[in-house]
Amino acid sequence: MKNGKKHLFYLDELSDYKVKSHDPDVRGWKIHDREDRVIGKVDNLLVNKQAERVVYLDVEVDSSIIEANHDPYSGKAESGVHEFINKEGENHLIVPIGLVSLDEDKKIVRTNEIDHRTFAETKRMERGRTVDRGYEIMVLDSYNRDEEVEYPEDETLYDRREYDRGNYRNS
């Protein structure tokens, strides 16, 4: 958390925010990877109140992700040892809104860039956990393995990608 302040909020904890009436509410929709494998289902939406938009999907991962039993990816591990591992009860992960597209007819969210193995190797969290900057960076590092990614201290993570799909706002 930047300066000790929470910067991301779950949509269901914000009574003055809601999905626009003409846009789909994707909570409960399945999410598929680039190879059309089920990753899980959208459990909640994470809102940046300052930007007044959803920036992440909170995904309850499918058992196939957990059963894959891959160690989480870490580009910053020293001496070949992973810095973190997934623990019992950590069955959620975040997906940036800019990495998904919607299939409204089938009520499916698709990630066109990320495969099942990458999701299996991504650090997960417990449901409802406060998402801090450290977790955001771990997840984005995992999703952006092939790119060299640097995160300046004075910017928010959403400023570096085009996350504004226009689907959610303060009402």
C-alpha positions as CSV (number, residue, x, y, z in Angstrom):
1,M,0.0,0.0,0.0
2,K,1.3,3.4,-1.0
3,N,1.8,5.6,2.1
4,G,-0.3,3.1,4.1
5,K,-3.4,4.0,2.1
6,K,-5.6,1.4,0.4
7,H,-5.7,2.2,-3.3
8,L,-7.8,-0.7,-4.6
9,F,-11.3,-1.6,-3.4
10,Y,-13.5,-4.6,-4.2
11,L,-16.6,-3.3,-6.1
12,D,-19.0,-5.0,-3.6
13,E,-17.5,-3.0,-0.7
14,L,-18.3,0.3,-2.5
15,S,-22.0,1.2,-2.2
16,D,-21.7,4.2,-4.4
17,Y,-20.1,2.3,-7.3
18,K,-21.9,0.0,-9.7
19,V,-21.7,-1.5,-13.2
20,K,-23.1,0.8,-15.8
21,S,-26.6,-0.3,-16.8
22,H,-25.8,-0.9,-20.4
23,D,-22.6,-2.9,-19.7
24,P,-22.4,-6.5,-18.6
25,D,-21.5,-7.4,-15.0
26,V,-18.9,-10.1,-15.5
27,R,-18.9,-11.3,-11.9
28,G,-19.7,-15.1,-12.1
29,W,-18.5,-15.4,-15.7
30,K,-15.9,-18.0,-16.5
31,I,-12.5,-16.8,-17.6
32,H,-10.5,-18.6,-20.3
33,D,-6.9,-18.4,-21.3
34,R,-5.5,-17.8,-24.8
35,E,-5.9,-21.5,-25.6
36,D,-9.6,-21.5,-24.4
37,R,-8.8,-23.5,-21.2
38,V,-10.9,-22.5,-18.1
39,I,-8.8,-20.5,-15.6
40,G,-11.6,-19.8,-13.1
41,K,-14.5,-17.5,-12.6
42,V,-14.7,-13.8,-12.0
43,D,-15.5,-13.4,-8.3
44,N,-15.2,-9.6,-7.9
45,L,-13.9,-6.5,-9.5
46,L,-11.1,-4.3,-8.1
47,V,-11.7,-0.5,-8.4
48,N,-9.2,2.3,-8.3
49,K,-11.3,5.0,-6.7
50,Q,-9.0,7.8,-7.8
51,A,-9.3,6.7,-11.5
52,E,-13.0,5.8,-11.0
53,R,-12.7,2.6,-12.9
54,V,-12.1,-1.1,-12.6
55,V,-8.5,-2.1,-13.1
56,Y,-8.4,-5.8,-12.2
57,L,-10.7,-8.8,-12.2
58,D,-10.5,-10.9,-9.0
59,V,-10.6,-14.5,-10.2
60,E,-11.3,-17.5,-8.2
61,V,-9.0,-20.0,-9.9
62,D,-10.2,-23.3,-11.3
63,S,-8.9,-26.4,-9.5
64,S,-6.8,-27.3,-12.6
65,I,-4.6,-24.3,-11.8
66,I,-4.1,-25.4,-8.2
67,E,-3.6,-29.1,-9.3
68,A,-1.0,-28.1,-11.8
69,N,1.2,-27.6,-8.7
70,H,3.7,-25.3,-10.5
71,D,5.9,-23.1,-8.4
72,P,5.1,-19.4,-8.7
73,Y,7.3,-17.6,-11.2
74,S,9.7,-15.0,-9.8
75,G,12.1,-13.1,-12.0
76,K,13.8,-11.7,-8.9
77,A,14.6,-15.0,-7.1
78,E,18.2,-15.1,-5.8
79,S,20.3,-18.2,-5.9
80,G,17.7,-20.1,-7.8
81,V,15.3,-20.1,-4.8
82,H,11.7,-18.8,-5.3
83,E,10.8,-15.9,-3.1
84,F,7.3,-17.1,-2.5
85,I,5.0,-20.1,-2.8
86,N,1.3,-20.5,-2.9
87,K,-0.3,-21.7,0.3
88,E,-3.5,-23.5,1.2
89,G,-6.4,-21.2,0.8
90,E,-4.8,-19.0,-1.7
91,N,-7.1,-19.6,-4.6
92,H,-7.6,-16.1,-6.1
93,L,-5.5,-14.0,-8.5
94,I,-5.9,-10.7,-10.2
95,V,-6.0,-10.1,-14.0
96,P,-5.6,-6.6,-15.4
97,I,-8.7,-5.5,-17.2
98,G,-6.5,-4.4,-20.2
99,L,-5.6,-8.1,-20.8
100,V,-9.1,-9.4,-21.3
101,S,-11.9,-9.3,-23.8
102,L,-15.6,-10.2,-23.4
103,D,-17.6,-12.7,-25.2
104,E,-21.0,-11.4,-24.2
105,D,-23.0,-14.1,-26.1
106,K,-21.3,-16.9,-24.2
107,K,-20.7,-14.9,-21.0
108,I,-17.0,-15.6,-21.0
109,V,-14.0,-13.4,-20.3
110,R,-11.0,-14.2,-22.4
111,T,-7.3,-13.5,-21.9
112,N,-5.7,-13.4,-25.3
113,E,-2.1,-13.2,-24.1
114,I,-1.8,-15.5,-21.1
115,D,-1.8,-19.3,-21.1
116,H,-2.8,-21.9,-18.5
117,R,0.8,-22.5,-17.3
118,T,1.4,-18.8,-16.7
119,F,-1.7,-18.6,-14.6
120,A,-0.6,-21.8,-12.7
121,E,2.8,-20.2,-12.0
122,T,1.3,-16.9,-10.8
123,K,1.3,-16.0,-7.1
124,R,-2.2,-16.4,-5.7
125,M,-3.9,-14.8,-2.8
126,E,-6.7,-15.5,-0.3
127,R,-10.2,-14.3,-1.2
128,G,-10.9,-10.7,-0.1
129,R,-7.3,-9.9,0.7
130,T,-6.2,-6.3,0.3
131,V,-4.2,-6.0,-2.9
132,D,-1.0,-4.1,-2.3
133,R,1.6,-2.8,-4.7
134,G,3.9,-5.7,-4.0
135,Y,1.3,-8.3,-5.1
136,E,0.5,-6.2,-8.2
137,I,4.1,-6.2,-9.2
138,M,4.5,-10.0,-8.6
139,V,1.5,-10.7,-10.8
140,L,2.4,-8.3,-13.6
141,D,6.0,-9.7,-13.6
142,S,4.6,-13.2,-14.0
143,Y,2.3,-12.1,-16.9
144,N,5.1,-10.1,-18.6
145,R,7.9,-12.6,-18.4
146,D,9.1,-12.1,-21.9
147,E,9.4,-8.3,-21.5
148,E,11.8,-6.4,-19.2
149,V,9.4,-4.5,-17.0
150,E,10.5,-1.7,-14.6
151,Y,8.0,0.0,-12.3
152,P,8.9,3.6,-11.3
153,E,8.1,4.3,-7.6
154,D,6.0,7.4,-8.3
155,E,3.5,5.9,-10.7
156,T,0.6,3.6,-10.2
157,L,0.6,0.4,-12.1
158,Y,-2.5,1.3,-14.1
159,D,-0.8,4.3,-15.6
160,R,1.5,2.1,-17.7
161,R,-1.2,0.2,-19.6
162,E,-4.4,1.1,-21.2
163,Y,-6.9,-0.4,-18.7
164,D,-9.9,1.9,-19.5
165,R,-12.4,-0.4,-21.1
166,G,-15.1,2.1,-20.0
167,N,-17.3,-0.7,-18.5
168,Y,-17.3,0.5,-14.9
169,R,-17.6,3.8,-13.2
170,N,-18.8,5.7,-10.1
171,S,-22.5,6.2,-10.3
